[in-house]
Amino acid sequence: QVQLVESGGGLVQSGGSLRLSCAVSVSDSAFRNSPVMWYRQTPGKSREMVAVITSAGSTNYAKSVKGRFTISRNNTRNTVDLQMNSLKPEDTAVYYCYLPQRSSWGQGTQVTVSS
């Protein structure tokens, strides 16, 4: 069974930084060959894709975070990180990682940015 475990959330002031990490328990080959995404969700809203990294390492970002967030992967440790800089109060959300090839979500980690 695939498990995704997010960590690194917390409370930070506006302009600050946080680094989220997603540990994926799946075979090395399955991880290496899969894109991984970060989503976020606020109460009453649908989940919004924040960033994606392909198996080849290409990245794409939502317009709202481009230039501030960076997604990266470590195929040795089966982890995907999301470095978040210049955080804004509107970045406050629960952040989830997602493995589309297994339709698997993590449990989420709360990020709160105070003004």
Backbone as JSON Lines, residues from 0, in Angstrom:
{"i":0,"aa":"Q","n":[0.84,-1.19,0.0],"ca":[0.0,0.0,0.0],"c":[0.88,1.25,0.0]}
{"i":1,"aa":"V","n":[0.52,2.21,-0.84],"ca":[1.31,3.42,-0.96],"c":[0.99,4.35,0.2]}
{"i":2,"aa":"Q","n":[2.02,4.92,0.79],"ca":[1.84,5.94,1.83],"c":[2.63,7.18,1.48]}
{"i":3,"aa":"L","n":[2.0,8.33,1.66],"ca":[2.68,9.6,1.5],"c":[2.56,10.34,2.84]}
{"i":4,"aa":"V","n":[3.67,10.81,3.36],"ca":[3.68,11.48,4.65],"c":[4.34,12.85,4.5]}
{"i":5,"aa":"E","n":[3.52,13.89,4.73],"ca":[4.04,15.26,4.65],"c":[4.55,15.72,6.01]}
{"i":6,"aa":"S","n":[5.53,16.61,5.97],"ca":[6.04,17.21,7.21],"c":[6.56,18.6,6.89]}
{"i":7,"aa":"G","n":[6.79,19.39,7.95],"ca":[7.42,20.68,7.77],"c":[6.49,21.88,7.86]}
{"i":8,"aa":"G","n":[5.2,21.64,8.01],"ca":[4.28,22.77,8.13],"c":[4.45,23.48,9.46]}
{"i":9,"aa":"G","n":[3.77,24.61,9.59],"ca":[3.85,25.35,10.84],"c":[3.35,26.76,10.68]}
{"i":10,"aa":"L","n":[3.66,27.58,11.68],"ca":[3.25,28.99,11.7],"c":[4.47,29.86,11.39]}
{"i":11,"aa":"V","n":[4.3,30.78,10.45],"ca":[5.41,31.64,10.06],"c":[4.85,33.04,9.78]}
{"i":12,"aa":"Q","n":[5.68,34.04,9.96],"ca":[5.25,35.41,9.67],"c":[5.31,35.68,8.17]}
{"i":13,"aa":"S","n":[4.53,36.62,7.72],"ca":[4.54,37.05,6.33],"c":[5.97,37.42,5.92]}
{"i":14,"aa":"G","n":[6.38,36.94,4.75],"ca":[7.75,37.16,4.27],"c":[8.72,36.06,4.65]}
{"i":15,"aa":"G","n":[8.28,35.17,5.52],"ca":[9.14,34.08,5.97],"c":[9.18,32.91,5.02]}
{"i":16,"aa":"S","n":[9.85,31.84,5.46],"ca":[10.04,30.65,4.63],"c":[9.7,29.39,5.41]}
{"i":17,"aa":"L","n":[9.27,28.39,4.68],"ca":[9.08,27.04,5.22],"c":[9.49,26.05,4.15]}
{"i":18,"aa":"R","n":[9.92,24.87,4.6],"ca":[10.23,23.79,3.66],"c":[9.4,22.59,4.03]}
{"i":19,"aa":"L","n":[8.53,22.19,3.09],"ca":[7.72,20.99,3.28],"c":[8.42,19.8,2.64]}
{"i":20,"aa":"S","n":[8.2,18.63,3.23],"ca":[8.77,17.41,2.67],"c":[7.69,16.34,2.59]}
{"i":21,"aa":"C","n":[7.74,15.54,1.54],"ca":[6.8,14.43,1.37],"c":[7.61,13.16,1.17]}
{"i":22,"aa":"A","n":[7.44,12.23,2.1],"ca":[8.11,10.93,2.0],"c":[7.13,9.93,1.39]}
{"i":23,"aa":"V","n":[7.55,9.25,0.33],"ca":[6.68,8.35,-0.41],"c":[7.16,6.92,-0.24]}
{"i":24,"aa":"S","n":[6.29,6.08,0.32],"ca":[6.66,4.67,0.5],"c":[6.11,3.88,-0.67]}
{"i":25,"aa":"V","n":[6.94,3.7,-1.66],"ca":[6.62,2.96,-2.87],"c":[7.94,2.45,-3.41]}
{"i":26,"aa":"S","n":[7.88,1.5,-4.35],"ca":[9.15,0.98,-4.86],"c":[9.97,2.1,-5.49]}
{"i":27,"aa":"D","n":[11.27,1.92,-5.48],"ca":[12.16,2.95,-6.04],"c":[11.82,3.22,-7.5]}
{"i":28,"aa":"S","n":[11.55,2.17,-8.26],"ca":[11.26,2.37,-9.68],"c":[9.93,3.07,-9.88]}
{"i":29,"aa":"A","n":[8.94,2.74,-9.05],"ca":[7.64,3.4,-9.17],"c":[7.78,4.88,-8.86]}
{"i":30,"aa":"F","n":[8.55,5.21,-7.83],"ca":[8.73,6.62,-7.49],"c":[9.49,7.35,-8.59]}
{"i":31,"aa":"R","n":[10.56,6.73,-9.05],"ca":[11.42,7.37,-10.05],"c":[10.65,7.7,-11.32]}
{"i":32,"aa":"N","n":[9.66,6.86,-11.66],"ca":[8.93,7.0,-12.92],"c":[7.62,7.78,-12.79]}
{"i":33,"aa":"S","n":[7.39,8.37,-11.64],"ca":[6.12,9.06,-11.41],"c":[6.31,10.55,-11.18]}
{"i":34,"aa":"P","n":[5.42,11.37,-11.76],"ca":[5.39,12.76,-11.32],"c":[4.83,12.82,-9.9]}
{"i":35,"aa":"V","n":[5.13,13.9,-9.21],"ca":[4.58,14.13,-7.87],"c":[4.13,15.57,-7.8]}
{"i":36,"aa":"M","n":[3.01,15.78,-7.15],"ca":[2.42,17.12,-7.09],"c":[2.23,17.55,-5.64]}
{"i":37,"aa":"W","n":[2.25,18.85,-5.43],"ca":[1.81,19.47,-4.18],"c":[0.52,20.23,-4.48]}
{"i":38,"aa":"Y","n":[-0.47,20.03,-3.63],"ca":[-1.73,20.75,-3.68],"c":[-1.9,21.49,-2.35]}
{"i":39,"aa":"R","n":[-2.85,22.42,-2.34],"ca":[-3.24,23.04,-1.08],"c":[-4.74,23.27,-1.07]}
{"i":40,"aa":"Q","n":[-5.28,23.37,0.13],"ca":[-6.73,23.55,0.27],"c":[-7.02,24.4,1.48]}
{"i":41,"aa":"T","n":[-7.97,25.34,1.29],"ca":[-8.48,26.15,2.4],"c":[-9.95,25.78,2.6]}
{"i":42,"aa":"P","n":[-10.5,26.02,3.78],"ca":[-11.88,25.61,4.06],"c":[-12.86,26.17,3.04]}
{"i":43,"aa":"G","n":[-13.73,25.31,2.56],"ca":[-14.77,25.72,1.63],"c":[-14.32,25.83,0.18]}
{"i":44,"aa":"K","n":[-13.05,25.53,-0.08],"ca":[-12.55,25.63,-1.45],"c":[-12.02,24.28,-1.93]}
{"i":45,"aa":"S","n":[-11.96,24.12,-3.26],"ca":[-11.38,22.91,-3.83],"c":[-9.87,22.93,-3.68]}
{"i":46,"aa":"R","n":[-9.29,21.74,-3.75],"ca":[-7.83,21.67,-3.71],"c":[-7.25,22.31,-4.96]}
{"i":47,"aa":"E","n":[-6.18,23.08,-4.76],"ca":[-5.53,23.8,-5.85],"c":[-4.14,23.22,-6.04]}
{"i":48,"aa":"M","n":[-3.77,22.91,-7.3],"ca":[-2.43,22.42,-7.54],"c":[-1.45,23.57,-7.4]}
{"i":49,"aa":"V","n":[-0.4,23.33,-6.63],"ca":[0.6,24.35,-6.37],"c":[1.83,24.15,-7.25]}
{"i":50,"aa":"A","n":[2.29,22.9,-7.32],"ca":[3.51,22.61,-8.07],"c":[3.53,21.15,-8.46]}
{"i":51,"aa":"V","n":[4.23,20.86,-9.56],"ca":[4.39,19.49,-10.03],"c":[5.84,19.31,-10.48]}
{"i":52,"aa":"I","n":[6.35,18.12,-10.23],"ca":[7.68,17.75,-10.75],"c":[7.53,16.42,-11.46]}
{"i":53,"aa":"T","n":[8.01,16.36,-12.69],"ca":[7.88,15.13,-13.47],"c":[8.98,14.15,-13.11]}
{"i":54,"aa":"S","n":[8.9,12.96,-13.69],"ca":[9.94,11.96,-13.45],"c":[11.28,12.43,-13.99]}
{"i":55,"aa":"A","n":[11.25,13.27,-15.0],"ca":[12.48,13.8,-15.59],"c":[13.01,15.02,-14.85]}
{"i":56,"aa":"G","n":[12.23,15.49,-13.89],"ca":[12.68,16.65,-13.1],"c":[12.17,17.98,-13.6]}
{"i":57,"aa":"S","n":[11.33,17.99,-14.62],"ca":[10.73,19.25,-15.08],"c":[9.7,19.7,-14.05]}
{"i":58,"aa":"T","n":[9.56,21.01,-13.94],"ca":[8.67,21.56,-12.92],"c":[7.67,22.54,-13.52]}
{"i":59,"aa":"N","n":[6.56,22.7,-12.82],"ca":[5.57,23.69,-13.21],"c":[4.88,24.17,-11.94]}
{"i":60,"aa":"Y","n":[4.45,25.42,-11.96],"ca":[3.91,26.04,-10.76],"c":[2.63,26.8,-11.06]}
{"i":61,"aa":"A","n":[1.79,26.91,-10.03],"ca":[0.64,27.81,-10.13],"c":[1.16,29.24,-10.23]}
{"i":62,"aa":"K","n":[0.41,30.08,-10.93],"ca":[0.84,31.47,-11.11],"c":[1.04,32.17,-9.77]}
{"i":63,"aa":"S","n":[0.21,31.81,-8.8],"ca":[0.23,32.51,-7.52],"c":[1.5,32.24,-6.71]}
{"i":64,"aa":"V","n":[2.24,31.18,-7.07],"ca":[3.44,30.85,-6.28],"c":[4.71,30.89,-7.11]}
{"i":65,"aa":"K","n":[4.58,31.09,-8.4],"ca":[5.76,31.06,-9.28],"c":[6.75,32.14,-8.86]}
{"i":66,"aa":"G","n":[8.01,31.74,-8.77],"ca":[9.05,32.67,-8.34],"c":[9.27,32.68,-6.84]}
{"i":67,"aa":"R","n":[8.34,32.08,-6.08],"ca":[8.48,32.04,-4.62],"c":[8.66,30.62,-4.11]}
{"i":68,"aa":"F","n":[8.04,29.65,-4.78],"ca":[8.11,28.25,-4.35],"c":[9.0,27.46,-5.31]}
{"i":69,"aa":"T","n":[9.68,26.46,-4.77],"ca":[10.51,25.57,-5.58],"c":[10.26,24.13,-5.17]}
{"i":70,"aa":"I","n":[9.91,23.29,-6.14],"ca":[9.7,21.87,-5.89],"c":[10.94,21.11,-6.34]}
{"i":71,"aa":"S","n":[11.32,20.1,-5.57],"ca":[12.48,19.28,-5.92],"c":[12.22,17.85,-5.46]}
{"i":72,"aa":"R","n":[12.97,16.93,-6.05],"ca":[12.79,15.52,-5.67],"c":[14.14,14.87,-5.43]}
{"i":73,"aa":"N","n":[14.13,13.86,-4.57],"ca":[15.32,13.06,-4.29],"c":[14.95,11.61,-4.56]}
{"i":74,"aa":"N","n":[15.42,11.09,-5.68],"ca":[15.05,9.73,-6.08],"c":[15.79,8.66,-5.3]}
{"i":75,"aa":"T","n":[16.76,9.07,-4.48],"ca":[17.44,8.11,-3.61],"c":[16.65,7.89,-2.33]}
{"i":76,"aa":"R","n":[16.07,8.99,-1.84],"ca":[15.31,8.93,-0.58],"c":[13.81,8.84,-0.79]}
{"i":77,"aa":"N","n":[13.37,8.89,-2.05],"ca":[11.93,8.87,-2.37],"c":[11.19,10.0,-1.65]}
{"i":78,"aa":"T","n":[11.73,11.19,-1.78],"ca":[11.09,12.35,-1.16],"c":[10.92,13.47,-2.19]}
{"i":79,"aa":"V","n":[9.93,14.3,-1.95],"ca":[9.71,15.51,-2.75],"c":[9.53,16.67,-1.79]}
{"i":80,"aa":"D","n":[10.31,17.72,-1.97],"ca":[10.26,18.88,-1.09],"c":[9.61,20.07,-1.8]}
{"i":81,"aa":"L","n":[9.07,20.95,-1.0],"ca":[8.53,22.21,-1.5],"c":[9.11,23.33,-0.65]}
{"i":82,"aa":"Q","n":[10.05,24.07,-1.22],"ca":[10.63,25.22,-0.54],"c":[9.75,26.43,-0.81]}
{"i":83,"aa":"M","n":[9.27,27.05,0.27],"ca":[8.33,28.16,0.13],"c":[8.96,29.4,0.74]}
{"i":84,"aa":"N","n":[9.22,30.39,-0.1],"ca":[9.84,31.65,0.34],"c":[8.85,32.8,0.15]}
{"i":85,"aa":"S","n":[9.15,33.91,0.78],"ca":[8.32,35.12,0.67],"c":[6.85,34.78,0.89]}
{"i":86,"aa":"L","n":[6.58,34.05,1.94],"ca":[5.22,33.6,2.2],"c":[4.28,34.75,2.5]}
{"i":87,"aa":"K","n":[3.03,34.57,2.06],"ca":[1.99,35.58,2.23],"c":[0.84,34.97,3.03]}
{"i":88,"aa":"P","n":[0.03,35.79,3.68],"ca":[-1.12,35.23,4.4],"c":[-2.03,34.38,3.52]}
{"i":89,"aa":"E","n":[-2.14,34.71,2.25],"ca":[-2.99,33.93,1.35],"c":[-2.41,32.56,1.01]}
{"i":90,"aa":"D","n":[-1.18,32.28,1.43],"ca":[-0.61,30.93,1.28],"c":[-1.08,29.99,2.4]}
{"i":91,"aa":"T","n":[-1.77,30.54,3.38],"ca":[-2.28,29.72,4.48],"c":[-3.23,28.66,3.94]}
{"i":92,"aa":"A","n":[-2.95,27.4,4.25],"ca":[-3.74,26.28,3.74],"c":[-3.2,24.98,4.33]}
{"i":93,"aa":"V","n":[-3.92,23.91,4.09],"ca":[-3.37,22.58,4.31],"c":[-2.73,22.14,3.0]}
{"i":94,"aa":"Y","n":[-1.48,21.7,3.09],"ca":[-0.73,21.31,1.9],"c":[-0.65,19.78,1.84]}
{"i":95,"aa":"Y","n":[-0.94,19.24,0.65],"ca":[-0.95,17.8,0.43],"c":[0.0,17.44,-0.71]}
{"i":96,"aa":"C","n":[0.65,16.3,-0.59],"ca":[1.35,15.77,-1.76],"c":[0.52,14.64,-2.36]}
{"i":97,"aa":"Y","n":[0.71,14.44,-3.65],"ca":[-0.13,13.53,-4.42],"c":[0.71,12.77,-5.43]}
{"i":98,"aa":"L","n":[0.49,11.44,-5.47],"ca":[1.17,10.58,-6.43],"c":[0.12,10.12,-7.44]}
{"i":99,"aa":"P","n":[0.05,10.75,-8.6],"ca":[-1.07,10.49,-9.52],"c":[-1.1,9.07,-10.06]}
{"i":100,"aa":"Q","n":[0.04,8.45,-10.21],"ca":[0.02,7.11,-10.8],"c":[-0.59,6.07,-9.87]}
{"i":101,"aa":"R","n":[-0.7,6.41,-8.59],"ca":[-1.35,5.53,-7.63],"c":[-2.59,6.18,-7.02]}
{"i":102,"aa":"S","n":[-2.94,7.36,-7.52],"ca":[-4.1,8.12,-6.98],"c":[-4.04,8.21,-5.46]}
{"i":103,"aa":"S","n":[-2.87,8.49,-4.94],"ca":[-2.65,8.46,-3.48],"c":[-2.3,9.86,-2.96]}
{"i":104,"aa":"W","n":[-2.95,10.19,-1.83],"ca":[-2.73,11.48,-1.17],"c":[-2.08,11.26,0.19]}
{"i":105,"aa":"G","n":[-1.35,12.26,0.63],"ca":[-0.89,12.29,2.01],"c":[-1.98,12.82,2.91]}
{"i":106,"aa":"Q","n":[-1.68,12.9,4.21],"ca":[-2.68,13.35,5.18],"c":[-2.74,14.86,5.29]}
{"i":107,"aa":"G","n":[-1.75,15.54,4.74],"ca":[-1.71,17.0,4.75],"c":[-0.92,17.57,5.91]}
{"i":108,"aa":"T","n":[-0.4,18.77,5.69],"ca":[0.31,19.5,6.74],"c":[-0.13,20.96,6.7]}
{"i":109,"aa":"Q","n":[-0.43,21.52,7.86],"ca":[-0.98,22.87,7.93],"c":[0.13,23.91,7.83]}
{"i":110,"aa":"V","n":[-0.08,24.88,6.97],"ca":[0.8,26.04,6.86],"c":[-0.03,27.27,7.18]}
{"i":111,"aa":"T","n":[0.42,28.04,8.15],"ca":[-0.27,29.27,8.54],"c":[0.71,30.43,8.47]}
{"i":112,"aa":"V","n":[0.33,31.45,7.7],"ca":[1.18,32.63,7.53],"c":[0.46,33.82,8.16]}
{"i":113,"aa":"S","n":[1.07,34.39,9.17],"ca":[0.45,35.53,9.87],"c":[0.92,36.84,9.24]}
{"i":114,"aa":"S","n":[0.02,37.82,9.27],"ca":[0.35,39.12,8.65],"c":[1.05,40.03,9.65]}
